[in-house]
Amino acid sequence: MTLRTLDSLGSLEGTRVIVRCDLNVPLRDGIITDDGRVRASLPTLNALINAGARVVVCSHLGRPDGAPDPQYSLAPVAQRLSELLGKPVAFARDTVGESAHEAVSSLEDGGVVVIENLRFNPGETSKDDAERGAFAAQLAELGDVLVSDGFGVVHRKQASVYDLAELLPSAAGLLIATELDVLDRLTENPERPYAVVLGGSKVSDKLGVISHLLPRVDRILVGGGMLFTFLKAQGHAVASSLLEEDQLDTVRGYIAEAKERGVELVLPTDVIVASSFSADAEHEVTAADAIESTAFGASGIGLDIGPETAARFAEVIRSSQTVFWNGPMGVFEFPAFAGGTKAVAQSLTEVEGLSVVGGGDSAAAVRQLGFTDDQFGHISTGGGASLEFLEGKKLPGLEVLGWV
């Protein structure tokens, strides 16, 4: 079987199409601070609008714990979607209640409504098949077909992602098709040299992807908080930096396997160590094997890769033909510790082949640091989903659409 796409649904004129998007955007005081995921949904929504469908957009936002919570309302998203689509977008104040049914029944061909946050209903994320299925059945009353386009949730077996796709004729939207095409290029005969850049706070979050990609890549670059577990595994003191003691043996195994396979494992040679975890903390650059020699001693905290490492990483990235990056190099939210992440982002824009920013914090970082989406080959909308795909895992939200 192959992935069912929009073409498989036939004519959609006058058809009520439920579109499961991932509009889980960051909000601050009700204002969207990064609308990347909203913009990523536009190609599919415009295609459906132009086909004369009656579009019912649904999504989650945050973790409201199965009950309505005003701070997680999708109302600001509906407003932004209206601005980006250049047409009115109705908003239903509930998910499957009276407001949703009224809004959907009022739709005309080419019209769009956003229903309220799916996670305001406990059935969306329930582990109980019956509860999840009951909520999916309620959602199914709002539409005739389902277009699944929320790539960021395809690794979740949730009502709107999995169960609803079993109840209605279903297909993947353009965003999911694009994401899968890029991921396929990362896993099937990638152009070489192929480099993977991993950062973020925890090694444990990346174990699966390291294990699965070691036989497939030429270079692995390690930064972020996870670098300190690698340094400790090599016998270096890391002061009070983030450390996962229980992963040291696993990391030693990866270091040995990389050497055995001839994979270039590029680890930091210098780091920026701070007196505390704060934006204005005192800090200094030190060699990666001399972290406790700073003025802060054993209480120092590593918060970014150093300039020498940033330059080396940039050189390796630029000389690669395929690059996948997931996880910032440091605490990029603090300007003093954003240099490593910015250097990696800049070098990705200079890759001649395929450069992929793996969603999540990496996507947030490049936008916060002033880069635009079109400077990269692809910015994924699903950090967790991308990683699980690259780990070789089965993703329920894709399998239910025919992907094997």
C-alpha positions in Angstrom: 0.0 0.0 0.0 1.0 3.6 -0.6 0.0 6.8 1.0 -3.5 8.0 0.0 -3.3 11.6 -1.2 -5.9 14.2 -2.0 -6.3 12.9 -5.5 -7.7 9.7 -4.1 -10.7 11.5 -2.7 -12.1 12.6 -6.1 -14.2 15.7 -6.5 -14.7 17.6 -3.2 -17.0 20.3 -4.4 -19.7 20.8 -1.7 -18.1 18.1 0.5 -17.5 18.7 4.2 -13.8 18.0 4.6 -12.4 17.7 8.1 -8.7 18.8 8.0 -6.6 17.7 10.9 -3.9 20.3 11.0 -1.1 20.9 13.6 -1.7 24.5 14.6 0.0 24.0 18.0 1.6 27.5 17.9 3.4 29.3 20.8 1.2 32.0 22.4 2.2 34.8 24.7 -0.7 36.8 26.2 -3.0 35.5 23.4 -0.6 36.6 20.7 1.0 34.0 18.3 4.8 34.4 18.5 5.6 32.0 15.7 3.0 31.3 13.0 5.2 28.8 11.0 2.7 25.9 11.5 -0.2 28.0 10.5 1.6 29.0 7.3 2.6 25.4 6.6 -1.1 24.5 6.6 -2.0 26.9 3.8 -1.2 24.9 0.7 -3.6 22.1 1.7 -6.3 24.5 2.8 -6.1 26.6 -0.3 -6.3 23.5 -2.5 -9.5 22.4 -0.7 -11.0 25.9 -0.9 -10.2 26.1 -4.6 -11.9 22.7 -5.0 -15.1 24.0 -3.5 -14.9 22.0 -0.3 -16.5 23.0 2.9 -13.4 23.0 5.2 -13.6 22.1 8.9 -10.2 22.7 10.5 -9.3 21.0 13.7 -6.2 21.0 15.8 -4.8 20.8 19.3 -2.9 23.5 21.1 -0.9 23.0 24.2 -1.9 20.5 26.9 -5.2 21.6 28.5 -5.7 18.3 30.2 -9.0 17.3 28.6 -11.1 20.3 29.7 -11.7 23.8 28.3 -9.0 26.3 29.2 -9.1 29.8 27.7 -5.3 30.1 27.5 -5.3 27.3 25.0 -8.1 28.5 22.8 -7.6 28.3 19.0 -9.4 31.7 18.6 -6.1 33.5 17.9 -5.2 30.9 15.3 -8.5 31.2 13.5 -7.9 35.0 13.3 -4.4 34.5 11.9 -5.7 31.9 9.5 -8.3 34.4 8.2 -5.5 36.9 7.6 -3.3 34.5 5.8 -6.1 33.0 3.6 -7.4 36.5 2.9 -11.0 35.5 3.7 -13.3 35.1 6.7 -12.7 32.1 8.8 -15.5 31.1 11.2 -14.7 29.9 14.7 -16.7 27.4 16.7 -16.5 27.8 20.5 -16.6 24.0 21.1 -15.3 20.9 19.4 -18.3 18.7 18.8 -21.1 20.7 20.5 -23.8 23.0 19.3 -21.5 25.8 18.2 -19.4 23.4 16.0 -22.5 21.9 14.4 -24.0 25.3 13.7 -20.8 26.7 12.2 -20.4 23.6 10.0 -24.0 23.7 8.8 -23.6 27.3 7.9 -20.6 26.7 5.6 -20.8 27.4 1.9 -18.6 25.9 -0.8 -15.1 27.2 -0.3 -15.9 28.3 3.3 -13.7 27.6 6.3 -14.4 27.0 10.0 -12.0 26.3 12.8 -13.4 24.3 15.7 -12.1 24.7 19.2 -9.1 22.9 20.7 -9.5 19.1 20.3 -7.8 18.5 23.6 -10.6 20.2 25.4 -12.2 16.8 25.1 -10.5 14.0 27.1 -11.4 11.5 24.3 -8.8 13.0 22.0 -5.7 11.7 23.8 -7.3 8.9 25.8 -5.4 5.6 26.0 -8.8 3.8 26.1 -9.8 2.7 22.6 -13.5 3.0 23.3 -13.3 6.5 24.7 -11.1 7.7 21.9 -13.4 6.0 19.3 -16.5 7.6 20.8 -14.9 11.1 20.4 -13.9 10.2 16.9 -17.5 9.3 16.1 -18.6 12.6 17.3 -16.0 14.4 15.1 -17.1 12.3 12.1 -20.6 13.8 12.3 -19.0 17.1 11.3 -17.6 15.9 8.0 -17.8 13.5 5.0 -14.1 12.9 4.5 -10.9 13.5 6.5 -7.7 15.1 5.2 -4.9 14.4 7.7 -2.3 17.1 7.4 -0.9 17.5 11.0 2.5 15.9 10.5 3.6 16.9 14.0 1.0 14.4 15.5 1.2 11.4 13.2 3.3 9.5 15.7 0.4 9.8 18.2 -2.5 7.3 18.2 -5.1 10.0 19.0 -8.8 10.2 18.1 -8.5 12.9 15.3 -5.3 11.4 13.9 -6.0 7.6 13.9 -9.6 6.7 14.9 -11.3 9.3 12.7 -9.3 8.1 9.7 -10.8 4.7 10.2 -14.3 6.1 10.3 -14.2 8.4 7.2 -12.7 8.2 3.8 -9.2 9.6 4.5 -6.1 10.9 2.8 -2.9 12.8 3.5 -2.7 16.5 2.8 0.1 18.3 0.9 2.1 19.0 4.0 2.4 15.4 5.1 3.2 14.4 1.5 6.0 17.0 1.5 7.4 15.9 4.9 7.5 12.3 3.8 9.2 13.1 0.5 12.0 14.9 2.5 12.3 12.2 5.1 12.5 9.6 2.3 15.4 11.6 0.8 17.1 11.4 4.2 16.7 7.7 4.6 16.8 6.3 1.0 20.0 6.9 -0.9 20.8 10.4 0.5 23.4 12.4 -1.4 26.8 12.2 0.4 28.5 13.3 2.5 25.5 13.0 4.8 25.7 14.8 8.2 23.3 14.7 11.1 23.6 17.5 13.7 22.0 16.7 17.1 21.5 19.0 20.0 18.9 19.7 22.6 19.0 18.9 26.3 18.9 15.1 26.6 20.8 12.2 25.0 17.9 9.9 25.9 15.6 11.8 23.5 17.9 11.0 20.6 19.0 7.4 21.4 16.7 5.9 18.8 17.8 8.2 16.0 21.5 7.8 16.8 21.2 4.1 16.7 19.2 4.0 13.5 21.3 6.5 11.6 24.8 5.4 12.6 24.9 2.8 9.8 23.5 5.3 7.3 25.4 8.6 7.8 28.9 9.8 7.3 29.1 12.4 10.0 27.4 13.0 13.4 27.8 16.3 15.1 26.8 16.6 18.8 26.0 19.8 20.6 23.5 21.1 23.1 23.0 19.8 26.6 23.6 16.2 25.4 27.2 17.0 24.6 28.1 16.8 28.3 27.1 13.1 28.5 29.4 12.5 25.6 32.3 14.4 27.3 31.7 12.5 30.5 31.7 9.2 28.7 35.2 10.1 27.4 36.3 10.7 31.0 36.1 14.5 31.2 34.6 16.4 34.1 31.6 18.5 33.2 31.1 20.5 36.5 27.3 21.1 37.0 26.4 20.9 33.4 23.4 18.8 32.3 24.3 15.1 32.6 22.5 11.8 32.1 24.6 9.4 34.2 22.4 6.4 33.2 23.3 6.9 29.5 27.1 6.9 29.8 27.5 3.2 28.8 25.1 3.7 25.9 27.1 6.7 24.7 30.4 4.8 25.0 28.8 2.2 22.8 27.9 4.8 20.2 31.4 6.3 20.2 32.9 2.8 19.7 30.4 2.0 16.9 31.0 5.2 15.1 34.7 4.5 15.1 34.1 0.9 13.9 31.8 2.0 11.1 34.1 4.9 10.0 31.5 7.5 10.9 33.1 10.9 11.8 31.8 11.8 15.2 32.4 15.5 15.7 32.3 16.5 19.4 32.9 20.0 20.8 36.5 21.0 21.5 35.4 24.1 23.5 32.3 25.2 25.4 30.9 28.3 27.0 30.6 27.8 30.7 28.4 30.1 32.9 28.1 30.8 36.6 24.4 30.1 36.5 21.5 29.3 34.2 20.5 32.9 33.4 20.6 35.3 30.5 23.1 37.7 32.2 25.3 35.1 33.9 29.0 35.5 34.0 30.6 33.2 31.4 33.8 32.2 29.8 35.1 30.0 27.0 37.1 26.9 28.0 38.4 23.7 26.4 35.9 20.9 26.4 38.3 18.8 28.5 38.9 21.6 31.1 35.4 22.6 32.1 36.1 22.7 35.8 39.1 24.9 35.3 37.0 28.0 34.8 36.6 30.6 37.6 33.3 28.9 38.4 34.9 25.5 39.2 32.6 22.6 39.9 29.5 24.8 40.0 29.9 26.0 36.4 27.3 25.1 33.8 27.9 24.6 30.1 25.3 26.6 28.1 26.7 26.6 24.5 29.3 25.2 22.3 32.4 27.4 22.0 33.4 29.5 19.0 36.1 27.1 17.9 33.5 24.3 17.8 30.9 26.4 16.1 33.4 27.2 13.3 34.3 23.5 13.0 30.7 22.4 12.9 29.9 25.1 10.2 32.8 23.8 8.1 31.6 20.2 8.3 28.0 21.2 7.5 28.9 23.3 4.5 31.0 20.5 3.0 28.1 18.0 3.3 25.5 17.4 0.6 22.7 16.2 2.9 22.2 17.7 6.4 19.6 16.9 9.0 19.6 19.1 12.2 17.5 18.5 15.3 18.1 20.4 18.6 19.8 23.7 19.4 23.5 23.9 20.3 22.9 25.9 23.4 20.4 28.0 25.3 19.5 30.1 22.3 16.8 32.0 24.1 19.6 33.8 25.9 21.6 36.0 23.4 24.9 35.3 25.2 24.5 31.5 24.5 22.9 31.6 21.0 26.2 31.8 19.0 26.5 28.0 18.4 22.9 27.6 17.3 23.2 30.6 15.0 26.4 29.4 13.4 24.8 26.0 12.7 21.7 27.6 11.2 23.8 30.0 9.1 25.9 27.1 7.7 22.7 25.1 6.9 21.7 28.0 4.6 24.9 27.5 2.7 24.6 23.8 2.0 24.5 23.2 -1.7 22.4 20.0 -1.3 19.5 19.2 1.0 19.3 21.0 4.4 16.6 20.0 6.8 15.7 21.7 10.1 14.0 19.0 12.2 11.2 21.0 13.7 10.5 21.7 17.4 13.1 23.9 19.1 15.3 24.0 16.0 12.5 25.5 14.0 11.8 28.0 16.7 15.4 28.9 17.0 16.0 29.7 13.4 13.0 32.0 13.3 13.9 33.7 16.6 17.4 34.2 15.3 16.2 36.0 12.2 16.4 33.4 9.5 13.5 32.8 7.1 12.0 29.5 6.1 13.1 29.8 2.4 16.8 29.9 3.4 16.6 26.2 4.2 15.8 23.2 2.0 13.0 22.3 4.5 11.8 23.1 8.0 9.9 20.2 9.4 6.7 20.9 11.3 7.1 17.8 13.5 10.2 17.4 15.6 9.0 14.3 17.5 7.4 12.7 14.4 10.6 13.4 12.3 12.8 11.7 14.9 10.5 8.7 15.2 10.4 8.3 11.5 14.2 8.5 11.3 14.4 5.9 14.1 12.5 3.5 11.8 9.4 3.4 14.0 5.9 2.8 12.7 3.8 6.0 12.9 0.1 5.2 13.5 -1.2 8.4 11.9 0.6 7.4 8.6 -0.2 3.7 8.7 -3.9 4.4 8.9 -3.5 6.5 5.6 -1.9 3.5 3.8 1.8 4.2 4.5 3.9 1.1 5.1 
